[in-house]
Amino acid sequence: METNATPPVAEAAPKPGALDRSLDLSIVVADLDREIDQRLKKMGRNLKMPGFRPGKVPFGIVKQHYGHEAYLDALNEALEKSFSEAVKAGGMRVAGNPRIEPKKTESATNLEFTAAFEVYPEFEVADLKDVEIERPTIEIGASELESTLGVLRKQRVRYAPVDRAAAKGDRVTIDFFGRKGGEPFQGGEARDYPIVLGEGAMLADFENAVAGLKAGESKAFEMSFPADYHAKDLAGQAVGFEVTVKQVNEAILPEIDGEFAKSLGIADGDVDKMRAEVDSNLRREVKGRLKTRVKNQVMDALLKANPIEVPKALIEAEIDRLARNAREDMERRGGRKMKDVPIRREWFADQARRRVGLGLILSEIVRANQLHARPEQVKAIVEEAAQSYERPEEVVRWYYAQPERLSEIEGLVIEDNVVDWALSTAKVVDKTVAFEDLMGQRG
């Protein structure tokens, strides 16, 4: 609870929202003085100060040294009690911490304060009977397995030099130098720069100009950057490049054999066993992606059907959490050198608002429909997640060793329960999706 001893500098008051509330609080001075004296006396019983025996420090000296501290503690406790009683009497659910300010009034008997705060929105979850939700479906067969094996082969590709013109799929090493308006520009020059043609690391016009060149050959060409290019000083601008190919390497994919199987963790190199394991993992991955797509559609539908106002205090707290997690992730990936990289709160505002809004809506759905996580549901998800590890039983024991580790799983179960509830209420339309689209393999 935030208490200010002096009024803040006058500012333009923000327009109150539908969730903003305020309460008048009054603290009886005589009661507060008694509480302060009791605190100081209790403190003096064990207080040690130079020149006095423990517990024998005169009350006046105790008050001189610790009176202000006792006053603040007693006042905060009195305000907290007064505020709690007031909101309880009013049947209000407070979101976040109140901001308590002293009033500009003078009274010999009472201290007057105003508490400003937000409350949780009150709403009934909208009916989804007229909402259409697409449920993606897909059949996994031999072609999808072969496509997945192809991706795994590409992940283990090696390159060998060739004496021919560069083509799509080749890794080429180049020097390039660019000019805009006849002048060099930042990022327009590199030496011994490797790119794989066709992977989209460079703009298509640049890669197309490199394709067809052999090692030792050079080329000058002009191109334009896209209008939406991330570097604003280059967006939509015409530039000229000079490029020299220094080496052309063709991709050599591994054969699907015993060595390939071993590289995927099959100790004895059994190819059939490897195929079965890849197929099993693929089906599990597809199931998860389909589930995520449906869940996202349900969450979007719930937000659209329930346009509730969200407490600003909860949004700010969520922004803090997201920014803190982002900072920790940056330092974990890049070390201490990343600790000073600026992180702007506005980056997380939309995500925070969505997460808080969804949290409130889901909470109301769970409460109204008794969709809480059941122990058997939690156990099923833990066991399914553990199957992707070498020793599943150890993973299960790890989760259950400390109950707090299950909180995230319980959250997933509750989301699944809400999705099932929504699908049973809304209009569900099954729609076949392409394997490449689902797995993000469109080139």
FITIFI-692480 format. One record per residue (C-alpha): x, y, z; residue number from 0. Coordinates in steps of 0.05 Angstrom, whole numbers, plus 5000, padded with zeros to 4 digits. Layout:
<r u="X" v="Y" w="Z" num="NUM"/>
...
END
This chain:
<r u="5000" v="5000" w="5000" num="0"/>
<r u="5030" v="5066" w="4978" num="1"/>
<r u="5025" v="5124" w="5028" num="2"/>
<r u="5053" v="5194" w="5015" num="3"/>
<r u="5069" v="5238" w="5075" num="4"/>
<r u="5064" v="5301" w="5032" num="5"/>
<r u="5017" v="5319" w="4974" num="6"/>
<r u="5048" v="5308" w="4905" num="7"/>
<r u="5063" v="5364" w="4856" num="8"/>
<r u="4998" v="5385" w="4822" num="9"/>
<r u="4990" v="5354" w="4753" num="10"/>
<r u="4933" v="5349" w="4704" num="11"/>
<r u="4890" v="5293" w="4730" num="12"/>
<r u="4881" v="5236" w="4681" num="13"/>
<r u="4810" v="5222" w="4658" num="14"/>
<r u="4780" v="5170" w="4705" num="15"/>
<r u="4765" v="5103" w="4675" num="16"/>
<r u="4704" v="5059" w="4687" num="17"/>
<r u="4744" v="5018" w="4737" num="18"/>
<r u="4771" v="5077" w="4778" num="19"/>
<r u="4746" v="5085" w="4849" num="20"/>
<r u="4762" v="5128" w="4909" num="21"/>
<r u="4748" v="5125" w="4983" num="22"/>
<r u="4754" v="5174" w="5040" num="23"/>
<r u="4793" v="5146" w="5100" num="24"/>
<r u="4795" v="5177" w="5169" num="25"/>
<r u="4845" v="5159" w="5224" num="26"/>
<r u="4830" v="5180" w="5295" num="27"/>
<r u="4892" v="5216" w="5322" num="28"/>
<r u="4881" v="5191" w="5393" num="29"/>
<r u="4878" v="5119" w="5371" num="30"/>
<r u="4940" v="5129" w="5328" num="31"/>
<r u="4978" v="5160" w="5387" num="32"/>
<r u="4961" v="5101" w="5431" num="33"/>
<r u="4985" v="5052" w="5379" num="34"/>
<r u="5050" v="5091" w="5371" num="35"/>
<r u="5062" v="5091" w="5446" num="36"/>
<r u="5049" v="5016" w="5450" num="37"/>
<r u="5099" v="5003" w="5394" num="38"/>
<r u="5152" v="5046" w="5427" num="39"/>
<r u="5142" v="5013" w="5495" num="40"/>
<r u="5146" v="4944" w="5464" num="41"/>
<r u="5209" v="4965" w="5427" num="42"/>
<r u="5240" v="4993" w="5491" num="43"/>
<r u="5234" v="4927" w="5528" num="44"/>
<r u="5292" v="4897" w="5489" num="45"/>
<r u="5327" v="4959" w="5463" num="46"/>
<r u="5402" v="4965" w="5474" num="47"/>
<r u="5435" v="5033" w="5474" num="48"/>
<r u="5503" v="5056" w="5499" num="49"/>
<r u="5500" v="5078" w="5572" num="50"/>
<r u="5436" v="5039" w="5588" num="51"/>
<r u="5422" v="4968" w="5609" num="52"/>
<r u="5380" v="4928" w="5558" num="53"/>
<r u="5307" v="4946" w="5566" num="54"/>
<r u="5322" v="5006" w="5611" num="55"/>
<r u="5326" v="5061" w="5559" num="56"/>
<r u="5281" v="5120" w="5580" num="57"/>
<r u="5217" v="5125" w="5540" num="58"/>
<r u="5233" v="5196" w="5518" num="59"/>
<r u="5298" v="5174" w="5486" num="60"/>
<r u="5265" v="5115" w="5452" num="61"/>
<r u="5213" v="5162" w="5424" num="62"/>
<r u="5266" v="5212" w="5402" num="63"/>
<r u="5304" v="5159" w="5363" num="64"/>
<r u="5247" v="5115" w="5337" num="65"/>
<r u="5185" v="5158" w="5342" num="66"/>
<r u="5181" v="5173" w="5267" num="67"/>
<r u="5191" v="5100" w="5248" num="68"/>
<r u="5136" v="5079" w="5297" num="69"/>
<r u="5090" v="5134" w="5270" num="70"/>
<r u="5098" v="5111" w="5198" num="71"/>
<r u="5088" v="5037" w="5216" num="72"/>
<r u="5026" v="5052" w="5258" num="73"/>
<r u="4997" v="5099" w="5206" num="74"/>
<r u="5007" v="5049" w="5149" num="75"/>
<r u="4975" v="4994" w="5189" num="76"/>
<r u="4916" v="5038" w="5208" num="77"/>
<r u="4906" v="5059" w="5135" num="78"/>
<r u="4910" v="4988" w="5111" num="79"/>
<r u="4859" v="4966" w="5162" num="80"/>
<r u="4813" v="5024" w="5146" num="81"/>
<r u="4819" v="5013" w="5071" num="82"/>
<r u="4806" v="4938" w="5077" num="83"/>
<r u="4744" v="4949" w="5119" num="84"/>
<r u="4717" v="5001" w="5070" num="85"/>
<r u="4726" v="4959" w="5007" num="86"/>
<r u="4697" v="4899" w="5042" num="87"/>
<r u="4636" v="4939" w="5064" num="88"/>
<r u="4629" v="4964" w="4992" num="89"/>
<r u="4636" v="4894" w="4962" num="90"/>
<r u="4694" v="4917" w="4918" num="91"/>
<r u="4749" v="4874" w="4888" num="92"/>
<r u="4811" v="4916" w="4886" num="93"/>
<r u="4859" v="4909" w="4828" num="94"/>
<r u="4931" v="4928" w="4845" num="95"/>
<r u="4952" v="4973" w="4903" num="96"/>
<r u="4914" v="5036" w="4922" num="97"/>
<r u="4947" v="5104" w="4921" num="98"/>
<r u="4933" v="5139" w="4987" num="99"/>
<r u="4942" v="5214" w="4993" num="100"/>
<r u="4930" v="5261" w="5052" num="101"/>
<r u="4874" v="5310" w="5045" num="102"/>
<r u="4886" v="5385" w="5050" num="103"/>
<r u="4843" v="5391" w="5112" num="104"/>
<r u="4860" v="5409" w="5183" num="105"/>
<r u="4831" v="5372" w="5243" num="106"/>
<r u="4856" v="5364" w="5313" num="107"/>
<r u="4821" v="5297" w="5322" num="108"/>
<r u="4828" v="5261" w="5255" num="109"/>
<r u="4876" v="5250" w="5197" num="110"/>
<r u="4839" v="5250" w="5131" num="111"/>
<r u="4862" v="5213" w="5069" num="112"/>
<r u="4836" v="5195" w="5000" num="113"/>
<r u="4849" v="5126" w="4970" num="114"/>
<r u="4848" v="5120" w="4894" num="115"/>
<r u="4847" v="5051" w="4863" num="116"/>
<r u="4819" v="5006" w="4809" num="117"/>
<r u="4770" v="4949" w="4815" num="118"/>
<r u="4764" v="4885" w="4774" num="119"/>
<r u="4712" v="4890" w="4718" num="120"/>
<r u="4646" v="4855" w="4730" num="121"/>
<r u="4619" v="4820" w="4669" num="122"/>
<r u="4585" v="4757" w="4644" num="123"/>
<r u="4621" v="4717" w="4591" num="124"/>
<r u="4589" v="4726" w="4523" num="125"/>
<r u="4555" v="4667" w="4489" num="126"/>
<r u="4597" v="4637" w="4432" num="127"/>
<r u="4540" v="4601" w="4397" num="128"/>
<r u="4544" v="4647" w="4336" num="129"/>
<r u="4620" v="4649" w="4334" num="130"/>
<r u="4654" v="4606" w="4280" num="131"/>
<r u="4721" v="4573" w="4297" num="132"/>
<r u="4762" v="4536" w="4246" num="133"/>
<r u="4792" v="4471" w="4270" num="134"/>
<r u="4852" v="4453" w="4227" num="135"/>
<r u="4861" v="4380" w="4208" num="136"/>
<r u="4915" v="4341" w="4173" num="137"/>
<r u="4932" v="4269" w="4156" num="138"/>
<r u="5003" v="4246" w="4169" num="139"/>
<r u="5029" v="4194" w="4120" num="140"/>
<r u="5090" v="4173" w="4082" num="141"/>
<r u="5100" v="4239" w="4044" num="142"/>
<r u="5099" v="4279" w="4109" num="143"/>
<r u="5150" v="4231" w="4140" num="144"/>
<r u="5195" v="4238" w="4079" num="145"/>
<r u="5189" v="4314" w="4081" num="146"/>
<r u="5210" v="4313" w="4154" num="147"/>
<r u="5269" v="4268" w="4140" num="148"/>
<r u="5288" v="4317" w="4085" num="149"/>
<r u="5289" v="4374" w="4136" num="150"/>
<r u="5332" v="4332" w="4183" num="151"/>
<r u="5380" v="4318" w="4126" num="152"/>
<r u="5386" v="4392" w="4110" num="153"/>
<r u="5403" v="4405" w="4183" num="154"/>
<r u="5463" v="4359" w="4174" num="155"/>
<r u="5485" v="4385" w="4107" num="156"/>
<r u="5559" v="4394" w="4090" num="157"/>
<r u="5588" v="4434" w="4033" num="158"/>
<r u="5643" v="4419" w="3982" num="159"/>
<r u="5677" v="4466" w="3932" num="160"/>
<r u="5655" v="4459" w="3859" num="161"/>
<r u="5681" v="4490" w="3794" num="162"/>
<r u="5615" v="4515" w="3764" num="163"/>
<r u="5567" v="4572" w="3765" num="164"/>
<r u="5531" v="4584" w="3831" num="165"/>
<r u="5459" v="4559" w="3835" num="166"/>
<r u="5403" v="4556" w="3885" num="167"/>
<r u="5423" v="4515" w="3946" num="168"/>
<r u="5497" v="4530" w="3938" num="169"/>
<r u="5537" v="4565" w="3992" num="170"/>
<r u="5577" v="4621" w="3961" num="171"/>
<r u="5631" v="4664" w="3993" num="172"/>
<r u="5632" v="4734" w="3966" num="173"/>
<r u="5661" v="4804" w="3973" num="174"/>
<r u="5612" v="4861" w="3959" num="175"/>
<r u="5613" v="4936" w="3959" num="176"/>
<r u="5552" v="4981" w="3952" num="177"/>
<r u="5539" v="5055" w="3936" num="178"/>
<r u="5478" v="5099" w="3943" num="179"/>
<r u="5481" v="5161" w="3901" num="180"/>
<r u="5553" v="5145" w="3886" num="181"/>
<r u="5572" v="5143" w="3960" num="182"/>
<r u="5585" v="5083" w="4005" num="183"/>
<r u="5531" v="5069" w="4057" num="184"/>
<r u="5531" v="5034" w="4124" num="185"/>
<r u="5524" v="4959" w="4119" num="186"/>
<r u="5538" v="4959" w="4044" num="187"/>
<r u="5606" v="4927" w="4046" num="188"/>
<r u="5633" v="4859" w="4068" num="189"/>
<r u="5690" v="4811" w="4053" num="190"/>
<r u="5690" v="4735" w="4054" num="191"/>
<r u="5615" v="4736" w="4067" num="192"/>
<r u="5580" v="4668" w="4063" num="193"/>
<r u="5508" v="4661" w="4039" num="194"/>
<r u="5466" v="4602" w="4018" num="195"/>
<r u="5428" v="4620" w="3954" num="196"/>
<r u="5354" v="4611" w="3961" num="197"/>
<r u="5350" v="4615" w="4037" num="198"/>
<r u="5330" v="4689" w="4036" num="199"/>
<r u="5387" v="4715" w="4080" num="200"/>
<r u="5398" v="4769" w="4027" num="201"/>
<r u="5346" v="4805" w="3984" num="202"/>
<r u="5322" v="4765" w="3924" num="203"/>
<r u="5350" v="4816" w="3874" num="204"/>
<r u="5418" v="4810" w="3906" num="205"/>
<r u="5418" v="4734" w="3906" num="206"/>
<r u="5394" v="4731" w="3834" num="207"/>
<r u="5453" v="4775" w="3813" num="208"/>
<r u="5501" v="4727" w="3848" num="209"/>
<r u="5470" v="4664" w="3818" num="210"/>
<r u="5505" v="4644" w="3753" num="211"/>
<r u="5574" v="4669" w="3774" num="212"/>
<r u="5634" v="4623" w="3782" num="213"/>
<r u="5690" v="4630" w="3832" num="214"/>
<r u="5735" v="4689" w="3812" num="215"/>
<r u="5680" v="4724" w="3772" num="216"/>
<r u="5654" v="4793" w="3788" num="217"/>
<r u="5591" v="4832" w="3771" num="218"/>
<r u="5564" v="4903" w="3778" num="219"/>
<r u="5489" v="4912" w="3783" num="220"/>
<r u="5435" v="4959" w="3808" num="221"/>
<r u="5376" v="4944" w="3852" num="222"/>
<r u="5326" v="4978" w="3897" num="223"/>
<r u="5311" v="4964" w="3970" num="224"/>
<r u="5238" v="4948" w="3987" num="225"/>
<r u="5195" v="5007" w="4011" num="226"/>
<r u="5185" v="4972" w="4078" num="227"/>
<r u="5259" v="4955" w="4089" num="228"/>
<r u="5278" v="4957" w="4162" num="229"/>
<r u="5334" v="5008" w="4152" num="230"/>
<r u="5294" v="5071" w="4139" num="231"/>
<r u="5351" v="5107" w="4104" num="232"/>
<r u="5352" v="5052" w="4051" num="233"/>
<r u="5278" v="5037" w="4045" num="234"/>
<r u="5256" v="5047" w="3973" num="235"/>
<r u="5325" v="5071" w="3953" num="236"/>
<r u="5363" v="5052" w="3889" num="237"/>
<r u="5435" v="5028" w="3900" num="238"/>
<r u="5492" v="4998" w="3861" num="239"/>
<r u="5533" v="4937" w="3881" num="240"/>
<r u="5598" v="4906" w="3859" num="241"/>
<r u="5604" v="4833" w="3878" num="242"/>
<r u="5660" v="4782" w="3871" num="243"/>
<r u="5648" v="4708" w="3881" num="244"/>
<r u="5708" v="4677" w="3916" num="245"/>
<r u="5683" v="4606" w="3926" num="246"/>
<r u="5623" v="4563" w="3906" num="247"/>
<r u="5605" v="4503" w="3949" num="248"/>
<r u="5550" v="4454" w="3934" num="249"/>
<r u="5507" v="4422" w="3987" num="250"/>
<r u="5519" v="4348" w="4002" num="251"/>
<r u="5462" v="4317" w="4041" num="252"/>
<r u="5473" v="4254" w="4083" num="253"/>
<r u="5444" v="4189" w="4059" num="254"/>
<r u="5388" v="4158" w="4101" num="255"/>
<r u="5431" v="4102" w="4128" num="256"/>
<r u="5459" v="4075" w="4193" num="257"/>
<r u="5505" v="4135" w="4204" num="258"/>
<r u="5446" v="4182" w="4194" num="259"/>
<r u="5405" v="4141" w="4243" num="260"/>
<r u="5461" v="4145" w="4295" num="261"/>
<r u="5464" v="4221" w="4286" num="262"/>
<r u="5390" v="4222" w="4307" num="263"/>
<r u="5405" v="4184" w="4371" num="264"/>
<r u="5392" v="4112" w="4348" num="265"/>
<r u="5452" v="4078" w="4379" num="266"/>
<r u="5451" v="4015" w="4336" num="267"/>
<r u="5438" v="4053" w="4271" num="268"/>
<r u="5373" v="4015" w="4257" num="269"/>
<r u="5341" v="4056" w="4200" num="270"/>
<r u="5272" v="4026" w="4210" num="271"/>
<r u="5275" v="4043" w="4284" num="272"/>
<r u="5297" v="4114" w="4266" num="273"/>
<r u="5239" v="4122" w="4218" num="274"/>
<r u="5190" v="4099" w="4271" num="275"/>
<r u="5218" v="4147" w="4322" num="276"/>
<r u="5217" v="4206" w="4273" num="277"/>
<r u="5145" v="4188" w="4255" num="278"/>
<r u="5125" v="4186" w="4328" num="279"/>
<r u="5159" v="4253" w="4343" num="280"/>
<r u="5127" v="4283" w="4280" num="281"/>
<r u="5057" v="4263" w="4301" num="282"/>
<r u="5068" v="4291" w="4370" num="283"/>
<r u="5094" v="4357" w="4340" num="284"/>
<r u="5035" v="4361" w="4291" num="285"/>
<r u="4986" v="4348" w="4347" num="286"/>
<r u="5017" v="4404" w="4388" num="287"/>
<r u="5016" v="4454" w="4330" num="288"/>
<r u="4943" v="4438" w="4313" num="289"/>
<r u="4926" v="4447" w="4386" num="290"/>
<r u="4961" v="4514" w="4388" num="291"/>
<r u="4925" v="4539" w="4326" num="292"/>
<r u="4858" v="4522" w="4355" num="293"/>
<r u="4876" v="4552" w="4423" num="294"/>
<r u="4897" v="4617" w="4390" num="295"/>
<r u="4832" v="4621" w="4352" num="296"/>
<r u="4792" v="4608" w="4415" num="297"/>
<r u="4830" v="4662" w="4453" num="298"/>
<r u="4820" v="4712" w="4397" num="299"/>
<r u="4746" v="4696" w="4396" num="300"/>
<r u="4739" v="4704" w="4471" num="301"/>
<r u="4774" v="4772" w="4469" num="302"/>
<r u="4731" v="4796" w="4412" num="303"/>
<r u="4667" v="4772" w="4444" num="304"/>
<r u="4684" v="4802" w="4512" num="305"/>
<r u="4711" v="4873" w="4502" num="306"/>
<r u="4723" v="4886" w="4576" num="307"/>
<r u="4761" v="4944" w="4606" num="308"/>
<r u="4825" v="4921" w="4639" num="309"/>
<r u="4854" v="4952" w="4703" num="310"/>
<r u="4914" v="4995" w="4685" num="311"/>
<r u="4950" v="4972" w="4748" num="312"/>
<r u="4948" v="4899" w="4725" num="313"/>
<r u="4973" v="4919" w="4656" num="314"/>
<r u="5032" v="4957" w="4686" num="315"/>
<r u="5049" v="4898" w="4731" num="316"/>
<r u="5048" v="4852" w="4671" num="317"/>
<r u="5092" v="4899" w="4631" num="318"/>
<r u="5142" v="4898" w="4689" num="319"/>
<r u="5142" v="4822" w="4688" num="320"/>
<r u="5150" v="4817" w="4613" num="321"/>
<r u="5206" v="4869" w="4611" num="322"/>
<r u="5242" v="4834" w="4669" num="323"/>
<r u="5237" v="4767" w="4633" num="324"/>
<r u="5263" v="4798" w="4569" num="325"/>
<r u="5322" v="4828" w="4606" num="326"/>
<r u="5339" v="4762" w="4640" num="327"/>
<r u="5334" v="4725" w="4573" num="328"/>
<r u="5380" v="4776" w="4539" num="329"/>
<r u="5432" v="4768" w="4594" num="330"/>
<r u="5426" v="4693" w="4592" num="331"/>
<r u="5438" v="4692" w="4517" num="332"/>
<r u="5489" v="4749" w="4511" num="333"/>
<r u="5521" v="4754" w="4580" num="334"/>
<r u="5530" v="4815" w="4623" num="335"/>
<r u="5545" v="4859" w="4562" num="336"/>
<r u="5471" v="4857" w="4548" num="337"/>
<r u="5450" v="4885" w="4616" num="338"/>
<r u="5454" v="4957" w="4592" num="339"/>
<r u="5417" v="4947" w="4527" num="340"/>
<r u="5355" v="4991" w="4532" num="341"/>
<r u="5287" v="4957" w="4539" num="342"/>
<r u="5227" v="5002" w="4527" num="343"/>
<r u="5163" v="4987" w="4565" num="344"/>
<r u="5119" v="5005" w="4506" num="345"/>
<r u="5145" v="4943" w="4469" num="346"/>
<r u="5105" v="4900" w="4517" num="347"/>
<r u="5042" v="4942" w="4524" num="348"/>
<r u="4998" v="4906" w="4473" num="349"/>
<r u="5021" v="4837" w="4496" num="350"/>
<r u="5009" v="4855" w="4569" num="351"/>
<r u="4939" v="4882" w="4555" num="352"/>
<r u="4921" v="4819" w="4517" num="353"/>
<r u="4949" v="4773" w="4571" num="354"/>
<r u="4914" v="4809" w="4628" num="355"/>
<r u="4848" v="4813" w="4590" num="356"/>
<r u="4850" v="4739" w="4573" num="357"/>
<r u="4868" v="4722" w="4645" num="358"/>
<r u="4806" v="4758" w="4671" num="359"/>
<r u="4761" v="4726" w="4618" num="360"/>
<r u="4789" v="4656" w="4629" num="361"/>
<r u="4783" v="4664" w="4705" num="362"/>
<r u="4709" v="4680" w="4698" num="363"/>
<r u="4697" v="4622" w="4650" num="364"/>
<r u="4733" v="4574" w="4697" num="365"/>
<r u="4694" v="4599" w="4757" num="366"/>
<r u="4626" v="4597" w="4722" num="367"/>
<r u="4635" v="4529" w="4690" num="368"/>
<r u="4678" v="4493" w="4742" num="369"/>
<r u="4736" v="4481" w="4694" num="370"/>
<r u="4791" v="4476" w="4745" num="371"/>
<r u="4849" v="4429" w="4732" num="372"/>
<r u="4838" v="4359" w="4758" num="373"/>
<r u="4897" v="4317" w="4784" num="374"/>
<r u="4889" v="4264" w="4730" num="375"/>
<r u="4892" v="4318" w="4675" num="376"/>
<r u="4956" v="4347" w="4703" num="377"/>
<r u="4987" v="4277" w="4708" num="378"/>
<r u="4968" v="4262" w="4635" num="379"/>
<r u="5002" v="4325" w="4609" num="380"/>
<r u="5065" v="4314" w="4651" num="381"/>
<r u="5071" v="4242" w="4626" num="382"/>
<r u="5060" v="4263" w="4554" num="383"/>
<r u="5113" v="4318" w="4559" num="384"/>
<r u="5162" v="4269" w="4591" num="385"/>
<r u="5158" v="4221" w="4531" num="386"/>
<r u="5205" v="4266" w="4491" num="387"/>
<r u="5261" v="4253" w="4542" num="388"/>
<r u="5308" v="4194" w="4547" num="389"/>
<r u="5284" v="4176" w="4617" num="390"/>
<r u="5211" v="4197" w="4622" num="391"/>
<r u="5201" v="4170" w="4692" num="392"/>
<r u="5255" v="4217" w="4719" num="393"/>
<r u="5222" v="4277" w="4687" num="394"/>
<r u="5155" v="4258" w="4719" num="395"/>
<r u="5189" v="4251" w="4787" num="396"/>
<r u="5222" v="4319" w="4778" num="397"/>
<r u="5155" v="4353" w="4767" num="398"/>
<r u="5123" v="4320" w="4827" num="399"/>
<r u="5183" v="4331" w="4873" num="400"/>
<r u="5159" v="4402" w="4885" num="401"/>
<r u="5085" v="4419" w="4876" num="402"/>
<r u="5100" v="4490" w="4853" num="403"/>
<r u="5131" v="4461" w="4790" num="404"/>
<r u="5062" v="4436" w="4771" num="405"/>
<r u="5031" v="4506" w="4771" num="406"/>
<r u="5050" v="4518" w="4698" num="407"/>
<r u="5022" v="4451" w="4678" num="408"/>
<r u="4958" v="4467" w="4716" num="409"/>
<r u="4953" v="4531" w="4676" num="410"/>
<r u="4958" v="4492" w="4611" num="411"/>
<r u="4904" v="4444" w="4634" num="412"/>
<r u="4858" v="4501" w="4650" num="413"/>
<r u="4870" v="4532" w="4581" num="414"/>
<r u="4854" v="4464" w="4550" num="415"/>
<r u="4790" v="4459" w="4590" num="416"/>
<r u="4769" v="4529" w="4567" num="417"/>
<r u="4785" v="4511" w="4494" num="418"/>
<r u="4743" v="4447" w="4500" num="419"/>
<r u="4686" v="4488" w="4531" num="420"/>
<r u="4690" v="4539" w="4475" num="421"/>
<r u="4690" v="4486" w="4420" num="422"/>
<r u="4629" v="4454" w="4451" num="423"/>
<r u="4593" v="4522" w="4449" num="424"/>
<r u="4617" v="4554" w="4384" num="425"/>
<r u="4606" v="4535" w="4311" num="426"/>
<r u="4666" v="4490" w="4294" num="427"/>
<r u="4687" v="4482" w="4221" num="428"/>
<r u="4740" v="4431" w="4204" num="429"/>
<r u="4790" v="4455" w="4153" num="430"/>
<r u="4848" v="4416" w="4122" num="431"/>
<r u="4915" v="4451" w="4125" num="432"/>
<r u="4977" v="4439" w="4084" num="433"/>
<r u="5034" v="4404" w="4119" num="434"/>
<r u="5085" v="4455" w="4096" num="435"/>
<r u="5042" v="4512" w="4122" num="436"/>
<r u="5032" v="4479" w="4190" num="437"/>
<r u="5106" v="4464" w="4199" num="438"/>
<r u="5130" v="4531" w="4171" num="439"/>
<r u="5167" v="4499" w="4113" num="440"/>
<r u="5142" v="4544" w="4057" num="441"/>
<r u="5202" v="4571" w="4019" num="442"/>
END
